[in-house]
Amino acid sequence: MLQLHIEKSYVGDIPVRIVHPIRDEGKALLLYHGWSSRGEYQTTKAAVFALHGYTVFVPDAIHHGEREALADYYRLEDYSIFWETIRQNVREYEALHDFVREKGYGTPIIAGHSMGGMSVLGIAARYPQLVRSVISFNGSGDWILSHLFMQARFGISLGRNWPLYDALEKEQPLSHIEEIRSIPLFMTNGESDISVDPRAQAHFFEALEAAGGDVTRITYPHLGHFVTINMLDDALKWLGDK
């Protein structure tokens, strides 16, 4: 049985699980789950960070967990909900940040996998002053390129007139390199990932690196869309070096 203390709270209508370290070191980390998952399924990942002294806050995204979860997350007609969920994660961050600060912690680190890994980069683009550092597992900061790859994967073509295209182009991290480049970023991708094609993150990484960004990226050969122990170890080592 896990010996760490876990409590549940709410920020408005957002359920937040808080995984406490054995000894509170005053370090906060917000952990965002991926598409079709939920906060309570992130306990193992959260515990890894908690065992290294981080108090980990894990919110449920809209349309997940207690928040009107979808019956089926892979219907093509619901494709736009994926992107709207990312955008909602970004919009809700300020309230979650304030909640963490009210608990007595400083500016939090933000981390996430897949949809969560895309969300944390979007949060950094919108609220750079409210983010200490960012860890993106299997995410992408080039949302438009990811959108194109996802259309190819699912055999759909939405075109330039898709209602969310302009919003994604405006809000994507790639369009906010100047705001992001001073934030320490750590990014990982499996080289065989077919869910979030790593080429989109590679393009974002190259643009950020060319602009002088404080960015580190590690890729893992033959790995698909998973967070591995190696990824967590590499993220913790990176945090320890900062």
C-alpha positions in Angstrom: 0.0 0.0 0.0 1.2 3.5 -0.9 2.3 5.3 2.3 2.1 8.8 0.9 -0.8 11.0 2.1 -3.3 11.7 -0.7 -6.2 14.2 -0.3 -8.8 15.4 -2.6 -9.9 19.0 -3.0 -11.8 21.2 -5.5 -10.9 24.4 -7.3 -14.4 25.5 -8.3 -15.7 22.5 -10.1 -12.3 21.0 -10.8 -11.4 18.0 -8.7 -7.7 18.1 -7.6 -5.9 15.2 -6.0 -2.9 16.3 -3.9 -0.1 13.7 -3.3 2.0 14.8 -0.4 5.7 13.9 0.1 6.9 12.3 3.3 8.7 15.5 4.1 7.3 18.7 2.6 10.1 20.6 0.9 8.0 23.5 -0.3 8.1 22.4 -3.9 4.9 22.2 -5.9 4.2 20.4 -9.2 1.0 20.4 -11.2 0.5 17.1 -13.2 -1.8 17.0 -16.2 -3.2 13.7 -17.5 -3.7 12.7 -21.1 -6.7 12.2 -23.3 -9.2 9.6 -22.0 -7.5 9.3 -18.6 -8.3 11.0 -15.3 -6.5 12.4 -12.3 -6.8 9.4 -10.1 -5.0 7.3 -12.7 -1.9 9.5 -12.3 -1.1 8.4 -8.7 1.9 6.3 -9.6 3.5 9.1 -11.6 2.6 11.6 -8.9 4.1 9.4 -6.2 7.4 9.3 -8.1 7.7 13.0 -7.9 6.4 13.1 -4.3 9.1 10.7 -3.2 11.6 13.3 -4.4 10.0 16.0 -2.2 7.4 17.5 -4.5 3.8 18.1 -3.5 1.9 17.0 -6.6 -1.5 18.5 -7.6 -3.4 16.5 -10.2 -6.5 18.1 -11.7 -9.2 16.3 -13.8 -9.5 17.9 -17.2 -13.0 18.8 -18.6 -14.7 15.8 -20.2 -12.7 13.5 -18.0 -13.1 11.9 -14.6 -15.9 13.6 -12.6 -16.3 16.3 -15.2 -18.8 14.9 -17.7 -16.6 12.2 -19.0 -17.2 11.0 -22.6 -18.6 7.5 -23.2 -16.1 7.0 -26.1 -13.0 9.1 -26.6 -12.3 8.0 -30.1 -15.3 9.0 -32.2 -14.2 11.1 -35.1 -17.1 13.5 -34.7 -15.6 14.4 -31.2 -12.2 15.2 -32.6 -12.6 19.0 -31.8 -13.3 18.2 -28.2 -9.7 17.0 -27.9 -8.4 20.5 -28.8 -11.1 22.3 -26.8 -10.0 20.3 -23.7 -6.4 21.5 -24.2 -7.6 25.1 -24.5 -9.8 24.7 -21.4 -6.8 23.3 -19.4 -4.9 26.5 -20.4 -7.8 28.7 -19.3 -8.2 27.0 -16.0 -4.5 27.2 -15.0 -4.6 30.6 -13.4 -7.2 29.4 -10.8 -5.1 26.2 -10.1 -2.0 28.3 -9.8 -3.7 30.5 -7.3 -4.9 27.5 -5.3 -1.3 26.2 -5.1 -0.1 29.5 -3.9 -2.8 29.7 -1.3 -1.5 26.4 0.0 1.7 28.2 0.8 3.8 27.1 -2.2 5.7 29.2 -4.7 5.3 29.2 -8.5 4.7 25.6 -9.5 6.4 23.4 -12.0 3.9 22.0 -14.5 4.1 18.6 -16.1 1.9 16.5 -18.3 1.7 13.5 -20.7 0.2 13.6 -24.2 -2.8 16.0 -24.1 -1.4 17.1 -20.8 2.1 17.5 -22.3 0.5 19.8 -25.0 -1.5 21.6 -22.4 1.5 22.6 -20.2 3.3 24.1 -23.2 0.1 26.1 -24.0 0.0 27.2 -20.3 3.6 28.4 -20.5 2.7 30.4 -23.7 -0.2 32.1 -22.0 1.1 32.5 -18.5 4.9 32.6 -18.6 5.1 34.6 -15.4 3.1 32.0 -13.5 5.2 29.0 -14.4 8.5 27.9 -12.8 9.5 25.2 -15.4 7.8 22.8 -17.7 8.0 19.0 -18.3 6.2 17.8 -21.5 6.0 14.0 -21.9 5.0 12.9 -25.4 3.5 16.4 -26.2 3.8 19.0 -28.9 4.3 22.7 -29.0 3.4 22.9 -32.7 -0.3 22.3 -32.5 -1.0 23.0 -36.2 1.5 20.4 -37.3 0.1 17.9 -34.7 -3.4 18.7 -36.0 -2.2 17.8 -39.6 -0.6 14.5 -38.4 -3.7 13.6 -36.5 -5.9 14.1 -39.5 -3.7 11.9 -41.5 -3.8 9.2 -38.8 -7.6 9.2 -38.6 -8.1 9.6 -42.4 -10.0 12.9 -42.1 -9.5 16.3 -43.8 -11.0 19.3 -42.0 -9.4 22.0 -44.2 -8.3 25.5 -43.4 -11.9 26.5 -42.6 -12.2 24.2 -39.6 -13.6 26.4 -36.8 -10.7 25.9 -34.4 -7.9 26.4 -36.9 -7.3 30.1 -36.3 -7.5 29.7 -32.5 -5.0 26.9 -32.5 -2.6 28.8 -34.8 -2.9 31.9 -32.5 -2.6 30.1 -29.2 -0.1 27.3 -30.0 3.3 27.5 -28.2 5.1 27.8 -31.5 3.5 31.2 -32.0 4.8 32.4 -28.6 8.5 31.5 -28.7 9.5 34.9 -27.3 7.3 34.5 -24.3 8.4 30.9 -23.6 12.1 31.0 -24.3 13.2 32.1 -20.8 11.3 29.3 -19.1 13.2 26.0 -18.5 11.6 23.3 -20.6 12.2 19.6 -20.6 10.6 17.5 -23.4 10.5 13.8 -24.1 9.1 11.8 -27.0 9.0 8.2 -28.0 10.4 8.0 -31.6 7.8 5.4 -32.6 4.8 7.4 -31.2 1.9 7.3 -33.6 -0.6 9.1 -31.2 1.3 12.4 -31.0 3.8 12.3 -33.8 7.2 13.4 -32.4 8.1 15.3 -35.6 5.8 18.1 -34.4 7.6 18.5 -31.1 11.0 18.3 -33.0 9.9 21.3 -35.1 8.9 23.2 -31.9 12.1 22.3 -30.2 14.2 23.4 -33.1 12.4 26.8 -33.3 12.8 27.3 -29.5 16.4 26.3 -29.5 17.2 28.6 -32.4 15.7 31.5 -30.4 18.0 30.8 -27.5 15.4 28.9 -25.4 16.3 27.1 -22.2 15.2 23.8 -23.6 16.2 20.1 -23.3 14.7 17.3 -25.4 15.3 13.6 -25.2 13.9 11.0 -27.6 13.7 7.3 -27.0 14.2 4.8 -29.9 11.5 2.2 -30.6 9.2 3.7 -27.9 5.5 4.5 -28.6 3.1 6.7 -26.6 4.1 5.8 -23.1 5.7 7.5 -20.0 8.5 5.1 -18.9 10.6 4.9 -15.8 13.5 6.2 -17.8 11.5 9.3 -18.8 10.6 10.0 -15.1 14.2 9.4 -14.1 15.4 11.8 -16.8 12.9 14.4 -15.8 13.9 14.2 -12.1 17.6 14.4 -13.0 16.8 17.5 -15.1 14.9 19.1 -12.2 17.8 18.3 -9.9 20.2 20.1 -12.2 18.0 23.3 -12.3 
